[in-house]
């Protein structure tokens, strides 16, 4: 008789044990931000200036006069490794969804500042030229990339496809995307200057793990009796559940603008999990009273990794992929607009005056300012 998943586990499996330690990564990010900020004056040579409040946000914003330009670059991370493992087991390519994941990493960050995505560029770095010789896989990547661009209404401008033997492992590929967008008119800018007590917190549902936490998910597979094919729900295997494509949220933010709603702030819930709700530099208390449903694959990971709620919500999106901070009077309409775009949402809480902290009341979890240091 096969052991059940819970019988095969050892102890708690944390993100740090899977090889990702934000305590080591984040100081470099802060150092890089400070060095980068010192270059902002160089824009004046061209007659432009930066929007200083965008420093430390998910996208960088430049004032070019009649409108703002926003830009971002993001990599996929290790989700492609899951696609490779599942391809070996199932005989099909999963790279159409992987393409959407990569674009979502960039686009979902860009829209947090109020930008309309305009152009996407691709960076596909393979461990050798033979990676591109698998026509089915390569064409799935191309088709998925084009389709995600169409969903977001962006032009695919071009890209780079280097073969980096000795840098990227043979048979593997490192995927990244950059995205440039416009904030036009300037009133669409959303870098948190309007955030205030009384604002509502609207959470847009995730489709699964998205593209963050995959190092943990891949480490966990070592404990599972049937590996990637272990069921997380009836008829749904672990690998297939992990490969659910990341939701693209730009159709929602564009529809909000068309409805006359400008969010006071936005957060893409990626690395650091729900701690990302604390991203704004101001001192506010974020009180959550309603939780989204947790996708089966994330419940499975929490259970089999033996994580308590605090660890899980500090690492994974746990059902919330994107947060909108809006005027309380606009909250219900935001939910309706998101649902009209096929993305479920809910008014999850509110912002209050008080010390900088996140209170997830249904779970009794508190995160403070010390739990997220990105600036």
PyMOL commands that set and color helices and strands:
alter all, ss='L'
color gray80, all
select helices_A, chain A and resi 5-8+22-37+40-46+52-54+79-90+95-113+129-133+135-152+186-188+214-223+227-229+238-242+250-258+273-278+296-304+309-315+328-340+361-363+369-371
alter helices_A, ss='H'
color red, helices_A
select strands_A, chain A and resi 49-50+60-63+68-75+116-126+155-160+173-183+200-205+231-233+236-237+265-268+284-288+320-326+345-353+357-360+365-368
alter strands_A, ss='S'
color yellow, strands_A
deselect
rebuild
show_as cartoon
